[in-house]
Amino acid sequence: MHSTLIVARMSPATGREVADLFSAFDATDMPERMGTRRRQLFSYQGLYFHLQDFDETDGAERIEKAKTDPRFVRISDDLKPFIEAYDPKTWRSPADALATRFYHWEASR
């Protein structure tokens, strides 16, 4: 499994609205199109964490292809009032908000 973690800023009071937007988005075929197997949203002291898990390592490539889908464009626009770039001076795309994993451990099965 491959995971990505997006870090941004969000008012904790808007969590329900953000969750509702993703709930509607995830009810479509977009997660399958993007290869998303699990999405988890977290907030902590004004920070927003968006964790996505993919079965394959080509998640970024599949998301890149999905970016032109009107539903992807719509949710991106719909989130703008709620989600703010962590560092607006350096943000150009969601890739600029991806956290870098520096440690990984997994239980052997």
C-alpha positions in Angstrom: 0.0 0.0 0.0 1.1 3.5 -0.8 0.1 6.5 1.3 0.1 10.3 0.9 -0.4 12.9 3.5 -1.4 16.4 2.7 -0.9 19.1 5.3 -2.8 22.4 5.3 -4.6 24.8 7.5 -8.3 24.5 8.5 -10.5 26.0 11.1 -11.6 23.2 13.4 -15.1 24.6 13.2 -15.4 23.7 9.5 -14.6 20.0 9.9 -18.2 18.9 9.3 -18.4 20.8 6.0 -15.2 19.4 4.8 -16.2 15.9 5.8 -19.6 16.3 4.0 -17.8 17.4 0.8 -15.6 14.3 0.8 -18.4 12.1 1.7 -20.3 13.1 -1.4 -17.1 12.9 -3.5 -16.3 9.4 -2.1 -19.8 8.2 -3.0 -18.9 8.6 -6.7 -16.5 6.5 -8.7 -13.7 9.0 -8.2 -11.9 7.1 -5.4 -11.8 4.1 -7.7 -10.6 6.1 -10.6 -7.8 7.7 -8.5 -6.9 4.3 -6.9 -7.8 5.6 -3.4 -8.6 2.7 -1.0 -8.9 4.7 2.2 -9.2 8.4 3.0 -8.8 9.8 6.5 -9.1 13.4 7.5 -7.6 14.8 10.8 -7.4 18.2 12.3 -5.1 19.5 15.1 -4.9 23.0 16.4 -5.8 24.7 13.1 -3.9 22.1 10.9 -5.6 19.8 8.4 -4.2 16.3 7.6 -5.5 14.4 4.6 -4.3 10.8 4.5 -5.0 8.7 1.5 -4.0 5.1 1.0 -3.6 3.5 -2.4 -3.1 -0.2 -3.3 -0.5 0.8 -5.9 2.4 3.1 -5.9 1.0 5.0 -8.9 -1.5 7.0 -6.8 0.1 10.3 -7.7 0.0 9.4 -11.4 -3.7 8.4 -11.3 -4.6 11.5 -9.4 -2.8 13.6 -12.0 -5.0 12.0 -14.7 -8.1 12.5 -12.6 -7.4 16.3 -12.1 -9.3 17.2 -15.3 -12.5 15.4 -14.2 -15.2 18.0 -13.4 -15.8 16.3 -10.0 -12.2 16.7 -9.0 -12.2 20.3 -10.1 -15.5 20.9 -8.2 -14.3 19.4 -4.9 -11.0 21.4 -5.2 -13.0 24.6 -5.6 -15.6 23.7 -2.9 -12.8 23.1 -0.4 -11.2 26.5 -1.0 -13.3 28.4 1.6 -12.3 25.8 4.3 -8.7 24.6 3.5 -5.8 27.1 3.2 -2.3 26.2 2.1 0.1 25.6 5.0 2.5 28.1 3.4 0.7 30.2 0.8 4.0 31.8 -0.4 5.3 28.4 -1.6 2.1 26.6 -2.6 1.5 26.0 -6.3 -0.3 22.6 -6.2 -1.2 19.9 -3.8 2.2 18.4 -4.4 3.6 21.3 -2.4 1.6 20.2 0.6 2.6 16.6 0.7 4.4 15.5 3.8 7.6 13.5 3.4 7.7 10.2 5.2 10.9 9.6 6.9 10.1 6.4 8.8 7.9 3.4 8.2 7.2 0.3 10.2 4.8 -2.5 9.5 3.9 -5.6 11.4 4.8 -8.9 9.7 1.8 -11.0 8.8 
